[in-house]
Amino acid sequence: MKSKFKIFLIYFLLFTIFSCSTELNSKVENTFLRLRIDKNKFKAIFIIPSNGCSGCISDSENFILKYLTKRDYNLLVILTSYRNEKEIKMKLGERILYDKRIFHDKQNVFFQEGISLIYPIIYYPYNGNVSFVSHQEPDALKKLQKYLQIKN
C-alpha cells in the first residue's frame, strides 16, 4: 500500500512541475509576442526586476555592466518594474538606456503577467520556443556566462 502511494505521489509531483513549467512558458511566449520581441534573434533573454532579492538583482546588474557593455554576446536584457529611466540611469548608467540589447519594459508587462516577480530570470530560446527557464539559482550567472562563451 505504501509503495502505491509513493508512486502516486511521484507522478503527481512530476505532473505538477511540468504543467507549471508549461504555463509559465506559455505566458512568456505570449508576452514576447505582445511586446513584439523576436526571441529567436537571441541566444538568451535575461529579465531583471528592479525590486526583490537585492543580492540576486545586484549580481545580475553587475553581470550586464561587466560583460554586456564590452561586446555583443547575443543576449537581450529586459529591465522590468523599474519606476522610470532615472532609476535605471542611477543604478546602471546612462549608456544602458541607449543600448539596443537592453529593453526597458516601461509598462511593466513582465511584472504584471507574473513572469518576473522578485528574482532575475534567464530564458533560453531554442527552435522557436522558450525551451529552458532558469530562475536565479546560485550558479545561473556562471551557466549563462558559459553558454554565451564569455571569458573573464
Secondary structure, DSSP 8 states (H G I E B T S, - for coil): -HHHHHHHHHHHHHHHHHHHHHHHHHHHHHHHHHTT--GGG-SEEEEEESSS-HHHHHHHHHHIIIIITTS--SEEEEEES-S-HHHHHHHH-GGGGG-TTEEEETT-HHHHTTSSSSS-EEEEEETTEEEEEEE--TTHHHHHHHHTT---
